[in-house]
Amino acid sequence: ISPVLTDIFMMAAKNKCNFDVTKCCPSVKKDKVPKMRRNLIAKNYPEALKILDKAYKGKGAFKDNSVVAASALMHIIKEMSHDKTISELAVSLRKIEENARNIAAHEIASITEEWIQGRTNYTSEQILQKIKDLFQRSVSKNSSIKKEYWNSYDLMNQTIIEALQEKK
């Protein structure tokens, strides 16, 4: 969930908060993870640096060279977006990530529907709907995703199943 959240949060920050993460990172080589630099944030988005420093006050301040992550971007979206729904979705999805990700990513665990709901209070379908909602609200005004596109894998799988059944 972390990579997709980070990507969608970057899109939301850019399109809804006028915060372009790429202006806060030095040029990134293909195999390297982008990292935000305090001096670039201060130069391009001084208000965002204040927000990040406040959010990370318990750790001293927002650390220089921090990996671009949903955890930091959530604070920017929460404070800088004028769209309350986008802010609420970002906060909710970040909490879901925080409650489920570490165990799922760092332990050998069976991830079931019950496991997800027990840790997040949401079903996997509800979480996916939140991701879709945030994505749809975060794309530029000229873009939109048709509902049937979200089901493209299901449609493709059904087509494959039907084709295999015809061969029998």
C-alpha positions as CSV (number, residue, x, y, z in Angstrom):
1,I,0.0,0.0,0.0
2,S,2.9,2.4,0.7
3,P,4.1,2.9,-2.9
4,V,0.6,3.6,-4.3
5,L,-0.2,5.9,-1.4
6,T,3.0,7.8,-1.9
7,D,2.3,8.2,-5.6
8,I,-1.3,9.3,-5.1
9,F,-0.3,11.7,-2.2
10,M,2.3,13.2,-4.5
11,M,-0.4,13.8,-7.1
12,A,-2.8,15.2,-4.5
13,A,-0.1,17.5,-3.1
14,K,0.8,18.8,-6.6
15,N,-2.8,19.2,-8.0
16,K,-4.6,20.3,-4.8
17,C,-2.0,22.0,-2.7
18,N,0.4,23.4,-5.3
19,F,3.2,21.4,-3.7
20,D,5.4,19.7,-6.4
21,V,7.6,17.1,-4.6
22,T,10.0,17.1,-7.5
23,K,11.0,20.7,-6.7
24,C,12.1,19.5,-3.3
25,C,14.3,16.7,-4.4
26,P,17.7,16.8,-6.2
27,S,17.7,15.0,-9.5
28,V,17.2,11.3,-8.9
29,K,19.0,8.5,-10.6
30,K,16.9,5.8,-12.0
31,D,17.6,3.2,-9.2
32,K,17.6,5.7,-6.3
33,V,14.7,6.7,-4.0
34,P,13.8,10.4,-4.1
35,K,14.7,12.3,-1.0
36,M,13.4,15.7,0.1
37,R,15.9,18.4,1.0
38,R,15.1,21.0,3.6
39,N,16.8,23.8,1.7
40,L,14.7,23.1,-1.5
41,I,11.5,22.9,0.5
42,A,12.3,26.2,2.2
43,K,13.2,27.8,-1.1
44,N,10.1,26.6,-3.0
45,Y,7.5,26.1,-0.3
46,P,8.4,27.8,3.0
47,E,4.9,27.2,4.4
48,A,5.2,23.4,3.8
49,L,8.5,23.3,5.7
50,K,6.8,24.9,8.7
51,I,4.0,22.3,8.5
52,L,6.5,19.4,8.3
53,D,8.6,20.8,11.2
54,K,5.5,21.2,13.3
55,A,4.4,17.6,12.5
56,Y,7.9,16.2,13.3
57,K,8.5,18.4,16.3
58,G,8.6,15.3,18.6
59,K,11.6,14.1,16.5
60,G,13.3,17.5,16.6
61,A,12.1,18.6,13.1
62,F,11.6,17.3,9.6
63,K,14.9,15.6,8.7
64,D,16.9,16.7,5.7
65,N,17.2,14.0,3.0
66,S,14.0,12.3,4.1
67,V,12.6,9.7,1.7
68,V,9.5,10.9,-0.1
69,A,6.8,9.1,1.8
70,A,3.0,9.2,2.4
71,S,3.7,9.9,6.1
72,A,5.2,13.4,5.4
73,L,3.0,14.2,2.4
74,M,-0.2,13.5,4.5
75,H,0.7,16.5,6.7
76,I,1.1,18.8,3.7
77,I,-2.2,17.6,2.2
78,K,-4.0,17.9,5.5
79,E,-2.9,21.5,6.1
80,M,-2.6,22.9,2.6
81,S,-5.6,21.3,0.7
82,H,-8.8,23.4,0.5
83,D,-10.7,20.2,-0.1
84,K,-11.8,18.7,3.2
85,T,-12.6,15.4,1.6
86,I,-9.1,15.0,0.2
87,S,-7.6,15.9,3.6
88,E,-9.8,13.4,5.4
89,L,-9.1,10.6,2.8
90,A,-5.3,11.3,3.1
91,V,-5.4,11.1,6.9
92,S,-7.6,8.0,6.9
93,L,-5.4,6.2,4.3
94,R,-2.2,7.1,6.1
95,K,-3.7,5.7,9.4
96,I,-4.6,2.5,7.5
97,E,-1.1,2.2,6.1
98,E,0.4,2.8,9.6
99,N,-1.8,0.1,11.2
100,A,-1.3,-2.6,8.6
101,R,1.9,-1.9,6.6
102,N,4.7,-2.7,9.0
103,I,3.5,-6.1,10.0
104,A,2.5,-7.0,6.4
105,A,5.8,-5.8,5.0
106,H,8.2,-7.1,7.6
107,E,6.8,-10.4,8.9
108,I,5.7,-13.6,7.3
109,A,2.0,-13.2,8.0
110,S,-1.1,-14.5,6.4
111,I,-3.0,-11.4,5.2
112,T,-6.7,-12.2,5.2
113,E,-9.8,-10.1,5.1
114,E,-10.2,-10.6,8.8
115,W,-6.6,-9.5,9.5
116,I,-7.0,-6.3,7.5
117,Q,-10.3,-5.4,9.1
118,G,-9.0,-6.2,12.6
119,R,-6.0,-3.8,12.2
120,T,-7.7,-1.1,10.2
121,N,-11.4,-1.3,10.9
122,Y,-12.0,-1.3,7.2
123,T,-12.5,-4.1,4.7
124,S,-10.1,-4.4,1.8
125,E,-13.0,-3.2,-0.5
126,Q,-13.5,-0.1,1.7
127,I,-9.8,0.6,1.6
128,L,-9.7,0.2,-2.2
129,Q,-12.7,2.6,-2.5
130,K,-10.8,5.2,-0.4
131,I,-7.8,4.9,-2.7
132,K,-10.0,5.2,-5.8
133,D,-11.8,8.2,-4.3
134,L,-8.5,10.0,-3.4
135,F,-7.1,9.2,-6.8
136,Q,-10.1,10.5,-8.7
137,R,-10.2,13.7,-6.6
138,S,-6.5,14.2,-7.0
139,V,-6.1,14.0,-10.8
140,S,-6.1,17.2,-12.8
141,K,-9.5,18.7,-13.7
142,N,-9.0,17.6,-17.3
143,S,-8.6,13.9,-16.4
144,S,-11.1,11.4,-15.0
145,I,-11.2,7.7,-14.8
146,K,-14.3,5.9,-16.1
147,K,-15.8,3.5,-13.6
148,E,-15.5,0.6,-15.9
149,Y,-11.7,1.1,-16.1
150,W,-11.4,0.3,-12.4
151,N,-12.8,-3.1,-13.2
152,S,-10.6,-3.8,-16.2
153,Y,-8.7,-6.7,-14.5
154,D,-11.9,-8.3,-13.5
155,L,-13.2,-7.9,-17.1
156,M,-10.0,-9.3,-18.5
157,N,-10.0,-12.3,-16.1
158,Q,-13.6,-13.0,-17.1
159,T,-12.7,-12.9,-20.8
160,I,-9.9,-15.3,-20.2
161,I,-12.1,-17.7,-18.2
162,E,-14.7,-17.6,-20.9
163,A,-12.1,-18.3,-23.6
164,L,-10.7,-21.2,-21.7
165,Q,-14.1,-22.7,-21.2
166,E,-14.9,-22.4,-24.9
167,K,-11.7,-24.5,-25.6
168,K,-12.9,-27.4,-23.5
